[in-house]
């Protein structure tokens, strides 16, 4: 999901498709394209962090890998919670943004408890 958001924000921000997803006008998208470009890369880096963590766990370095996964998914979840609390009109987007990292964090917590 964060890779898709990266593409929408950093590559396609001013296109009709991205504007429709984010509810922006052509003028608004043009005025905010530098901010969106930066924000898109933020999303990409979080996705890379979590993805590399999964690969590192699969390669056998559990502690390092889980640290990367929790850092990436925890940041994703925290950002979604901030959006949820500060922008009630974006509740649906915030819940979508929270779903995958929230489930990942819950699964990691359950796995740690079951040890």
N, C-alpha and C positions, 0 to 999 in steps of 0.2 A: 504494500500500500504506500509506503513512504517513497519508494522508487517512482511510483506513478505520480505522486504529489510532486516529486522533484521535476519530473518531465513537464507536468502542467505549469508549475511555477517558474522554472528556470528556462524552459525551452519554448513552451506554447502560450505563455501568459497573455499575450495580446491577441491571440486567435479567438474566433467566435466560440470554439469548443471550451477553451479554458475560461473565457468570460462567462459562459453559461454555467459552468460548474461552480464558479465562485460568485456569481451574481454581480459581475462588474460591467460597467459601461466601457466602451472603447477609450474614452477620455480618462476614466479612472484607472484602467489597466495601464495605459501609457504613463500616467503620473506615478504609478506605483511599481513599475517594472523593475527598477533597481532593487527595491525592497524585496519583491517576490523572487528575484534571481538569487539573492542571498538566502532567503528563507528556504528556497528549494534545495540549495546545497546543504543547508542544515538538516533537512529531511533525508537527503541522500547519505550524509555522514552517519546519521543514526542507524539507517538501514544497514550500512556497511559494518558498523560496530557490532550490531546484533548478529549479522550474517557471519562475520569472521569468528565471533564467539562460538557459534554453532559448529563451524568447521574445526576450530581448535578443540572443542569438546570431543568431536568425532575422532580427532587425531590422538586423543588420549590425555591432553592437558586439561583436566577437568576444572581445576581451580581457576586457572587463567581464563579459560573459555567461558565458564559461568560468570566470572566477573565482567567480562565484556558483554555477555548477553544481558545481565541485569543492568549494567550501566546504560546500554542502548534502549532496552525495553522500558526501564524505569524512567528514563528521560522522555520517551514517547508518551508514557502514561501520565507523567507529571504535566507535560504540555497540554495533553487532552483535558486534564482536570482543570487547569488554568482557564482553558477556553470554555469549558462547561460552566465554571463559576462566574466568569466575567462577561460572557456573551450569551445570554439566554436564548437569543434568536438563532444561535448556531448550535443548539443542543444536539440536534441530529448528527451534525458533522463531528461534534466532540465525542459523541458516543461511538460513532464509527471509528474515529481515530483511537479511541481507548480500547476497543474490543480486542484486537489481536495482541497488543502488548499486555493488556490486563489479564487475558487468558494465559499468556506465557508466564507472567509473574505468578499467577495462582498455581499453575502446573509446577513451576520450580519450587514454590513454597511447599506444596504437597509432597513433592519428591524428596525435599530436604527433611520433612517431618517423618516420612516413611523410611528414610535413610537406607 
